[in-house]
Structure formats: C-alpha cells, structure tokens
Amino acid sequence: MKRQSLIIDCDPGVDDAIGLLLAFASPELDLKAIMTVGGNVPVARTSRNARIIRQIAGREDVPVFAGAGVPLRREPAGAGEFHGAEGLGWLEVFEPDAPLADGHEADALTRIVMDEPEGSVALALMGPMTNLALAMKAEPRLAARLGPVVAMGGARSEGGNITPSAEFNIWADPDAAAEVFASGCEMVVMGLDATHQVRATEARIAALEAAGDARAATAARLLRFSQAIERDIVGWDAAPLHDPCTVAWLLRPELFRLAPCRIAVETESELTRGHTAVEFRVDGATARHHWATWADGQGVFDLLAARLGGGE
C-alpha cells in the first residue's frame, strides 16, 4: 500500500480533534507532523490539545510543533463558545506525557516539505492559514513543492458562521488566507457548503458510542458537546462536522464532489472581512482551486466509525 505523506496544521478545537483521531487511525497516511496555530483557542491550548489527542490515539511517534499564536496583521479572536474554554468540550484536559517538538512550526513545515520529493507531501489545514503563509514568505519555493493542500475554510451558498458572509478559519486570519490562495499551490477547499452536509445526528453519534474503542468514545464525547452547543446557540439538532472532511477527502475522495474554481479573500472591508469569493467561471484544466460542492455525510461517519472502532 502506497502511503500519502501528510502534515496536519490545526487549532484543536472539537472538530480538529476528531480529524486528528481519524488521521492517527488511518494506515494509508504517513503522518510527518502535526502543527498547531492559535484559532479556536490560544496556541498554548491548541498545542496541548493536539498532544492530548495524540496520547489518546497512542501515536507519540508523530511530532507536534507549536506555530503562530497571532494572525499576520490582526488581533487574535477565538471560538471558545463552540469548543469550550479549553477547546475540547467536555473532555477532561491534562498535561500530556510527550512534549512538543523543538523548533517553530513554519521552519519544520518548510524542512519536511523541501526534504521530500516534489508534490509528495500533502497538507491538511484545519485552522487559520497563518503558519502556511509565514512558511511561504520564508521559502518562496514551498508552494510549488507541496502536494495537494486540502483546507477547511470559507463559505459560498451557505453564508458564514462567524459573520453573515465569512467562515471562522478564514475570518480569523484573512490576510494569511488571501496570501495562500494567491500562492499558486493546488488547493481542495472544504467550505461550509460541503461541511454542513456532514451532520452529527443522534444515530451517527450512537454508532461511535457503540464501537467499543477509546478513540471512538472520545470522538462521541466531543460530538455530544457540539450537539448540545448547536442546540443552545444555533437551534440545530445535528452539528456539522467541519475539519475531519479534510482527512476524509484524502482517504475517500469519492465521498465528495469538487468543482474547479478561483478563490479570493476579502481583507479590506470589516463588514465582509474573510468573505471567500468563489468563481466557477474558470478553465477547469488549469484551475488551482477546487471547491467542495457536495459531501456524503453518512459515508464520512461510516469511515469514522470504522477507523475509530478499530476496523478498516
């Protein structure tokens, strides 16, 4: 089996944590590193949370690097109301046994990608794009060396989840996102148009609870928190599962439908800060961006239950 080399850049975060669990449990992925960024909660907590999930998964072989704590040119803003003050909902947090890896995320990201064959290392972005923007500034060749970059971020037909027109990951550091989208790297983008089709229904959470594995139980506990928060704040019975869609696409691309496009990000207007302008009137043969228009929600949850329950 040919394994896909992968770096994950994340800000755990309830759904990031589930995405990490899925990646840790998938033998097709050769996880080179986990990178953290300030986003849902401050970077000290996202770095601890990534290590907590790594320990639960029994994958201390994968290094975790701490990255940027603040956006490129903005004040940091969190989303603790959707993830809990510590970022992991109702999970009990603790200081993990294994420490952070030495060095800064952007340096490690550049080193790993530049040392591997061109196009061989994929990058899953589950949080603000600050780390990647910094790495690209330091090493202009990075965009051409990366394999596919699959990002959770943006919104088009669904509207935003932090403002009427913006999704949180892009809104949190729109300047970084604008630079990454303009870099020329190949990107698959899981915006709210797709992730809102992947819902944590009662039956899907119950399937994880019945799987009989600590990893599945952890995911179910995280989803129970999201379910309660969505009911209280938004009024939905089934919370959308955003960030794991990046890993699910790498594992099962047939679970998603993509459309070639060109994506730009609004950085000047505070009213529409972080808006993603998704333009489908492009040459599909040369388009560098692909927008997810459809997702098989049941298929994504079946994949989660199989992997986190110890199956294939």
N, C-alpha and C positions, 0 to 999 in steps of 0.2 A: 504494500500500500504506500503510495506516494503521499507524504505528509506536507501540508501547507505551513510554511513558516509564518508566524504571526506575532505581532506586538499589539497589545491592547492598551489604549490610553483612556482612562476612565475617572469618574468622580463619585465613587460609591457613597451613598445612593442605593436605594432599594432595588431598582431595576438593573443598575450596573452590577450589583452583587449577584443577581440571578444570571446575567450574561457571563460573569466570571465563572460561576459554577458550571454552566454549560460548556464553556471553553475548557476548563480544567478536566471535565469528564469525557472529552472527545479525542480519541486517539489519532484522528486524522490531522489534528492541529499540533504543530511543533511550536509550543509557546516559548518565544525567546525572552520575553519580559513583559511585565505589567508596569505601566506608567500611570502616575496619578496627577491630578490637577485640581485646583480649587474650583468648586462649582456648586453642586447641591449643598455641600457643607465645606468649611475651610479645608485647605490641603492637608493640615496635620491630621484631621479626622478621616479624610478620604484615603490617606496613606495607611493609617491604622486599619481602616475598614477593609482595604484590599488585602492586607496581611491576615486579618481575621478570616476572611473568606478563603484565602489560600490555605490556612491551617485547617479549617473545617474540611476542605477538599483533600487534604493530605498531599499538597503539591508544593512543599517548601523548596523543591528543586528550581522553581521559577522565580527569578529575582523580581523584586518590586522596587522601583525607583520613584522618589518624590520629585514632582515637577513644579510648575509655576503656581504660585499662590494668589496672584492677582492678574487680571486681564492686561492686555497690552497697553491700553490707554484709558481704562475706566475704573471706577470703584468696584470692588467685588460685591456681588449680590448672590445670596443663597436661595435655596428652596426647601428649607427645613420643614415648612408646613406640610410638604408632601412626602418627606423622608424621615421625619423625626429629628430631634435636636442633635443626635449623634450620627444620623444618616442611615441607620439600619433598622428603622421602625421599632418593632417590639423585640428584636434580638438583643440578648444581653451582650454588651460590649466588654472586651477585656484587652489587656496588653498581650499581643501575640508573642509566641516564643522566638520566632525568627525575626531578625531586624530588617530594616531597609537595606538595600544595596548601597554601596558607596557611590557618590557622584550624582550629578544632576541628570534629570530625565532627558533633556534635549541633547546633551552630549552622548548619553547611552544610546538614544534612538539613532542618532547620526552614525555612531560607530557600528552598531549592529547592521543597519541597512547598507552602509558603504562597504562593509566586510563581506557581505553575501552577494551572490550573483545578481546582476541587474534584473529587476522585476520579480524577484523571488520572495520578497518579504511583504506580506500584506499587513495592513494597519487597520484595526477596528477602533474608531473614535466613538466613545460613549459619553463624552462631556464637551465642554468648551474646547475650541481648537487652539488654545494658547500655546501649548507645548510644541505642536507641529509647526505653527507659524514661527516660533523662535528658532526651531531647528533649521527651517528653510532659510531664514535670514543668515544663520551662521554658515550653512552649507548650501549654496545655490544649486548644486547638482542633485540634491536629495529628491526633489520632485520627480526627476526622470529615473531615479534608481528604485523608487518604491514600486511594489506590486500594487494591486488594487487597494485603494483606500475606501473602506465602507464605513460611512458615518451615520449616526443617528442625529438628525437635526433638520430643522426647517418645517415649513408648512405652506400649503398652497390652497387647495379647495377646502380643507378643514378649518382654516383660520388658526390662530395661535393659541398657546396655553399659558403664556405669561402676559401677553398683551393681545389685543384683538387680531394682530397680524403677525406675531412672532412666536416662535417656539423657544423654550428656555435655553437650550445649549447654544443656539446661535445668538440669541439676545444677550447672553451673559458676556460674550466677547465677540461682538460683531466685526470688529476690526481684524481679529485673527481669522475669523471665518472668511471674510472678504479676501484676505491675502491667500488663504489656502485654495479657495475656489478659483482664484485667478492664476494660480501657480502652474497650471497645465497638467497636474497629476491626474491620473484616471480615478474617478470617484463614483461610487454607488451610494446613493443617499436615501436613507430610510426616514422620511419625514412623517409628520402626523397623519398624512393622507393614508399611509400604509399601516403605521403602528396602531392607529385607532381601530383597525380591523382585527387586532390581536388582543382579545379581551380575556381577562382572568375571571371567567364565570365560576359560579359555585361548583359546577361539575368538574371543571378543569382543576381548580384548587384541590377538590376532594381526591382527584386521581393522584395528585402529587402526595397528599397526606397518606394515601393507601399504599404508596410504593415501598415503604419499609426500609428506607435508607436515610441516613442523617443528612445527606445533601438535599434530597427531595423534601425532607421535613423542614430544612432551613428555608428552601425556596417557598414552601407553602406558608410558613410563618411570615415571611416577608410579604407575600401576596395578601394574607389576611389583613395586615396593616394597611396596605394600599386599598384594599376593598373598603375598609372602614373609613379611611380618609376621603376616598372618592365619594362615598355616600354622604359624608358630612359637608364637604366643600363644594362638590360639583353636582351631586344628586344622581350619579350613575351607580348602578348595582355592580358593574363589572369594570374594573380599572383597566386601562390599556397598558400593554407591556411593551415598552419602547426599546430600550437598549439591547436586550437579547436578540432583537431582529438582526443586528449586525453579524453576530456569530452564527445565527441560524442561516443567514444567506450564504455564508462561507461553506457551511455544511450541506445545506439543501437549497441550492438556488432555485429549484423548481417550485418552492413554496412562495415565490414572489414573482411579480410581473414588473418589468422595468421599461422605461421609455427614455430614449436619448434626449438630451436637453442641454441647455446652458443655464447656469445658476449664478446669480449675482446677489450681493447682500447690501441692504441699506445701512449706511454708517453715519449719515449726516443728520437726519431728522430724528428727534427724540420721539415724535409721535409714532413713527413707523420703524424705529430702531430694530435691527435684526430681521426685518422682513426679507424673505427669500423670494426673489423674482425668478421663477422657473419658466424658461422659454423653450417650448417644444418645437418651434419653427427653426430647426437646425438640420444640418446634414448628418444623418444617422451614422454614416460611415466614418466620420471624423470627430463626432461628439466625444468629449472627455468626461461628461457628466451623464449619469443615468439615474432617473428618479423612480422610486418605487411607487407604482400606482395601485397595486393590489397585493394582499397578503393572505395566505391560507392560515387563519388563526388556529383552527383545530390542528393543522399539521405542525405548527410551531409548538403547541402544547404537547402534542404526541411525542415530538422529538425531545422536549424537556423531560417528560415523564420517563421515557425510555432511557435516556442518558443518566439522569439523576437517580433513577431507580436501580441502576446497575446493569441495565440491558444495553442493547446496541441500537 
